[in-house]
Amino acid sequence: MLESIKEEYISSNKKSWDEAAPRFFGRTALPIYGPFLPKENELKLFGDLSGKKVLEIGCGSGHSLKYMSSQGASELWGIDLSDTQIETARNLLSDCTTKLNLFQGAMEKNPGIPVEYFDIVYSIYAIGWSVDLRMTLRNLYDYLKPGGSFIFSWEHPLHNRLSQNGNQIIINKSYHEEGLQQCEPWDSPAIMNQLKLSTYINELIQAGFQIERVVEDVVIQEEINSDAVWYTHQKAVLIPPAFIIKCTKK
Ligand SMILES: C[S@@+](CC[C@H](N)C(=O)[O-])C[C@H]1O[C@@H](n2cnc3c(N)ncnc32)[C@H](O)[C@@H]1O
């Protein structure tokens, strides 16, 4: 059972995501993991996907599931909080012949997803939206077959502790401070968990996972997007804007 305040955060986040969804259509989807991260073509964290049953947490507009289908996955499953995202994903994947199951719901709860069923559970830039990481990881662990992998990317915890003023980069928040808080670049309610990298790692270990790989590499593109305000080139030169973890169910 989730505490009532967390239920409230989930419901206000849902409203905000239903409105914001069109802005994020296909923005962070495999083979892309996130801003300035190496791509899956280079990292090959997923390995051979043919015949694999896969589940995406925070599947958004369905573009990563489409990638999974193109790589030969045998079943595509996804869960997302937003009705708008699920509807968009359903449309995007309508001509896909791979078996498809999509759920609208919060990753903190199991809406009827089978346990010990999946070869791979993954999440591309969504896990930090969990208002209860421990409960979320417990679910993900259950969904996987023994030996299955959980792979996820998210904003690096150092990134939102820095802000940019012109060419000046300022540390404006303590790295030590953790907890649920309003996400800075959003005008509408957007409550997310600010955690340390060690907390992600320790919570994965506590859930029973074995860590296989942590990626903090930064790929600086030759072409610099000078319009970017949140994920800027200047910050990426100093710290990793995003990270990836691959772990397995023992
Ligand atoms: C940055 S987007 C992920 C984008 C996705 N990779 C794609 O290709 O569209 C984050 C997603 O997490 C979803 N989300 C936010 N909170 C959630 C929660 N508690 N449970 C499940 N999904 C959630 C949002 O609705 C949104 O679609």
The ligand as a Gaussian input file, in Angstrom:
#p B3LYP/6-31G(d) Opt

LIG

0 1
 C       10.491000      10.947000     -20.238000
 S        9.112000       9.919000     -20.452000
 C        9.755000       8.400000     -21.070000
 C        9.759000       8.432000     -22.512000
 C        9.762000       7.078000     -23.174000
 N       11.054000       6.482000     -23.055000
 C        9.370000       7.263000     -24.620000
 O       10.058000       6.735000     -25.493000
 O        8.351000       7.904000     -24.898000
 C        8.653000       9.435000     -18.816000
 C        7.360000       8.603000     -18.819000
 O        7.144000       8.129000     -17.496000
 C        5.748000       8.114000     -17.288000
 N        5.503000       8.089000     -15.827000
 C        5.627000       9.107000     -14.941000
 N        5.358000       8.665000     -13.691000
 C        5.057000       7.350000     -13.812000
 C        4.686000       6.337000     -12.873000
 N        4.598000       6.602000     -11.579000
 N        4.431000       5.094000     -13.344000
 C        4.518000       4.812000     -14.675000
 N        4.877000       5.732000     -15.599000
 C        5.152000       6.971000     -15.174000
 C        5.226000       9.359000     -17.985000
 O        3.849000       9.287000     -18.275000
 C        6.115000       9.374000     -19.229000
 O        5.498000       8.737000     -20.317000

